[in-house]
């Protein structure tokens, strides 16, 4: 029995929750839908974070606040040193309200309109959205799905990297939605190709702290320190400590020229340069005092994933599970049912009444898959799997599949 109770159900409706207040975020969904889509946890924040925020509220004034203090940098740098043996230069840390806004800012700084940005589908869909929204060319180096495992297509990547119009590669590490935690050999190989072709790399490592037992995430900059001047790493405590609404991300930019551009454009021209006081307090407390909470969260997620794996084996033989090495997201393959992505979505939403991130939104490579957020109390996960089974049985019995 652990120190923390992750079985507790917390009512989130009526809290302006994107995930649960569906009348705003997903008005088409049945009112009794079970949402396991957007990537935040259904676990209460660590008690020490909640206590720290109460103490901050008791100070009664919530004026302009600065994050660039010894205490803040000490918390962030200390965390990554302890967990990953990563010595981050505090001067390399810049503030962003989120990792996704940082994608847009960096794409604008590193790539001219019409130039190419390489991504690896099926991948977190804002990659594509922000590339296209900023009038850059989307270039897809699709992952290969071999023996129920995703791997990189290095031969194709090398061809794309040699194109002088392609300037930037966005790495998802750990990978969302397929759950790969890339090993050192894989990372070195992809960086070697980038080095040979002078490509910038944005490494999205927002899920770095959520890994399965015995699997360790490797920060790209730690694996390839000789290329760190061309690597920009996006980190945040949002997935790790369920703090997405605090809107604070730490972007690591070692290149002085690009960092100066960030300061000039983002801090200066846009005037986006400091988080709110609650975010600052939450992050310091999380990184300094909540390591044991995270360790228990990871164990609980491991157990949820094992439960889903066993349920599928016993009840859903047509469904294939790509067991994640990292993230709290499970990527399920329903292609054996012979349904299109839209048909599968109809069944999940209106027959099973479960809300997932549909596989097709991550690219055509995800058609026929569903991404399920399993950072939830076990009773919710059990109900989710029962609903999937019932929904598919209803459709099979009507001879629709």
N, C-alpha and C positions, 0 to 999 in steps of 0.2 A: 504494500500500500504506500503510495507516494505522499509527499507533503501537500500536494495541491489536488483539488477536486475538479477534474476535467469532465466528469460525468454530469455536472450541474447544468440544467437547461436555463438559459438566461433569455428573458423575453426582449426581443429586439424591435418588434413592431412599435411604431410610434416614436422612434428615436431618429427619424429622418434617415433611416438606413437604406442605402442603395440596394442592398441584398434582400431586405425583408419588407420594406414599404413599397410593395409591388404596384400599388395603384398609380405611383409616379414613375417608377423605373421600368416596370413591365406590365402595363395596364391590360395587355391581351391575355395574361396568364390567369388560370383559375385561381380564385381567392384562397383555396386550400392547398396551393402548390407548396412543395418543399424545395426551398432554394439552396442549391449547392454549386453556385456558379462563380460569382465574383470572388477574387482571392483575398478575403479576410477571414479571420478565425471566428468561430462561435464560442471561444473560450474567453473568460474574463482575463483582463490584463493581470500581470503579476501584482500581488498585493503591495509590494514595495513601491511600484509605480503609482498605484492609486493613492497610497499614503503620501507620497511626495507631492502629488498634485493637490491633495487636500491641504497640505501645509502651504503650498504656493498660493492657493485661494485665500487662505487665512491671512496672507500678507495684504490683501484687500485692494491693491492697485495693480493694474495690468497695462502699464504703459509700454512705450517703445523699448524693445529688448535687443541685445546683441548676443550672437552665438560665439563670436570670436574671442573666447576667454581661455585661460589656461585650464580651467576645470572642464570645459566642454571638449577641447582638443585632447586633453588627457584621457577622458572617458572613451572617446572614439578610437584614438590611437592605441590605448591600452587594450581594448577589446580585440582589435585585429592582430595585435602582437601576441596576446595569450592564445587566441583561437587558431590563428593561421601562421604565426611567426612572420607576420608582415610588418615591417618597419615603415610606417607611412610618415612622410614628411608633412608636418602639420600645415606648412605653407601651401601644400598641394591641394588642400581640402577647400572646395567652394560649396556654397549653399545653393540648393535648388528646392522648390516646393515639392518636387517629385522626380522620379526617374524618367517618366514619359516626357514632361516638359524639357528635361535635360537633353533627351534625344533630339528634339526640335532645335534647341539652342546650338547643339554641337554640329548637327547636320548643316546648319546655316554657316557655321564657322569653318568647317572642314571641306565642304563640297560646294561647288558652284552649280547653279541651275543647269539641268540637263546632264550633269555628270552622275555616275553610277554609285549605288550603295548596295553591297552584297549582304544578303541575309540567308538563313537556312530554314526553309519551311519544312514541315508545319511549325510555325513559330508564333510567339506572342504577337497578336495582330496589330497593336499600335506601331510596331516596327514599320510595317507596310504603310499604315495610315500616315505617319509623320514624314516618311520619305516622299510620298505622293503629294501631301499637303504643302510641302516645301518645294515642289516642282523639281525634285531630283528623280533620277531614273532608278526604278526598282530592278535589282538583279538577283535572281533566285538560284542559290546553290543548294538544291533540295537535299535533305538528309536521305540516306538509304535505309530501308527497313529490311534487315536481314536476320533470319532466325529469331524473330520476335524481339529484335534489338535495333535501335537506331544508331547509325554510324555516319561519320562524315564522308562525303564524296570528294576526296582530295584531288583526284585527277580533274574533275570538272571545276573545282575551286581554283586550281592552278591556271586553267584556261581563262577563267573569268578574271583572275588577278592580273594576268598579263595584258588585258585590255587597258590601254592608257586612259580610257575614259572613266574607268572605275577607280574611285579614290578611297573608299571607306568600307570596312567590314564591321558589321554589328554581330558580336558573339553573344549568345544567350547561355549563361553558365552559372548555376545549373540550368538545364534547358527546360523551358516552359513552352509547350505542354508535355513533352515526352518524358521528362524526368531524368534525362541523362546527367550524370556528374562526370565530366570529361576528365580522363586521367592525364598524367603529365606528358606521356608520349603523344597523345592526341593533340594536346595544346601546343607542344613544341613544334609539331609537324605543321599545324595551321599557321603559327607565327613565323616559321621559316619561310613559308610561301609569301606571307605578307611582307616580310623583310626583303625578300628578293625583288618584290615589286613595289616597295615603298608605300604600302597601304597603311592608312590610319586604322586603328581598332578601337571601337567602343565595346567594352566588356560589361554586359549587364549582369551583375552578380547579386541582385536583390534577394535571391533565394539562398544565398551562400550558407546560411546558418541552419537550414532545414535539410538534413541528410539522414539517410538510414544508418542503422547501427553498423559500425565497421567500415563505413564509407566516408571519406574526407574530401571536402571541396578544396581545390587548389586555386588560389587567386592567380589570374593570368600574369600579373606583374611579378609575383613571387617566382613563378615557374620560368619566366623569361625577363629577368631584370635588365638585360642588355638592350631590350627594346622598349623599356617603359616610357621613353620620351614620346613614343607614338601610340601608347596605350592609354586610354581614358577609362577609368573604372567607375561604374555607377553602383553605389551602395545605399542602403537605407535600413533603418530598424523596423520598417513598417510590416514586413512579412514576419520577421523574427519575433517581434513582441506585440503584434496586433495593434499597431499604431498608425495605420494608413491615414486616418483622419487628421493626424497631427501635421501632415504635409511638411515633412523635413527629410531631405535626402542629402547625403554627402557624396559629392562627385570628386574623384581624385584625378587631378590634372597635373602631371609632372612637367609638361612642356611649358616653359615660362611664357613663350609668345602666345600660346593659346589661352593660358591662364589670364594673361593681361587682357586679351580680347574679351574673355568672360567678364572680368571686372569692369571693363569699359562698356560693354553692351548690356549685360544683364544687371549688374549692380548700378551702372551709371545711366545708360539710356532708358532702360525699362524701370529702373529703381526697384528692383526685386532683389533685396539683399539681406533680409533678416527674417527669421521665423518668429512665431508668437511665443510668449514666455512659457506656456504650458508645454509646447514641443521641446523646448530647450531642457526644461526640468525632467520631462519624461525620458528623454534620450540619455541624459547623464545618469539617471537612476537605473535605467535598463542596462546600460553597458557596464556600470560599476557594480550593481548589486543583484542582478537577476539571472545570472548564469545557471543556477540550479533549476530555476523555473523553465528555462529553455530546454535543458537536458530532459526534464520530465515530459515536456511537450513533445519532443522528438520520440521518446519512448511510446507515448500514447498514440501518436500518428503511426508509428511502426505497427502497433497492434491493430489499429483500424485498417491499415492496408492488408495485413495478414487475414483479417476477418473477411474483407472483400474478396481476396484471392480464394479463400476456402469456399465462400458462398457461391462464387462463379463456378468453381469446379463441381460443386454438388448440385447446383440448380440451373445454371445457364451455360450449357456445354457449347453453344454456338458463339458465346462471347469470349474474346481473348483479351487478357490483361497484360499490358506492358508494365511490369513492376517498376515503379520509380526508384531511382537511386537517391534522388533529391527532390525538393519541393514538397508541398502537401497536396499535390494534385495527382489524380489517377487518370490515366489515358486508356479508355476502353474501346476495343475494336468490335463493332457490331456488323462488319461487312458481310459476314456469312449469311445474314438475313436477306441480302440482296436488295436493300433499300437505298434510295438516294439519301443524301444528307438532310434534305427538307422533309422527306417522308419519315425518317428516323426522329427528327425534331418534333413532328406532329404527334408521334406516338408517345414520346417522352413527356411532352407538355400536356396533352389533352387526354391521354389514356393512363399513363403512369402518374401524371401530375408531379413531375420532378423537373427542376430547372437547372440545366447544366450550361456550360459554354460549349456550343455546338462545334464539332470538329472542323466543319468546313470554313469557319471564320478564321482559322489558322492557315488557310490555303487549301487548294484542291487536294493536296496530299493528306489532309485530315478528313476528307469526306467519308462518312460512315463511322466516325469515331465520336466519342463524347469525353469531355474533360470534367472530372468531378472533384470538387474541393472536399477533402476528407478531414479538414481541421475542425472537427465538430464532435460533440458528445457521442458515445457509441450508440445510444438509443436512436439518434438521428440517422446515423449511418445504417443501422439495422432497418429502420423504416424506409430509407432510400432504396436499399437493395430489394426489400419486399415489394415496393412499388414498381421497380423495374421489372421484376419477375411477373407480377400481376398484369402490368401493362402489355408486356410481350405475349403473355398467355391469352389475354383478351383478343389481341389482334390475330394471333395464330388460330384461335378457335373460330374466328370469323372468316378464315381462309384468305385474309388480305396479304399474308406473307407465308 
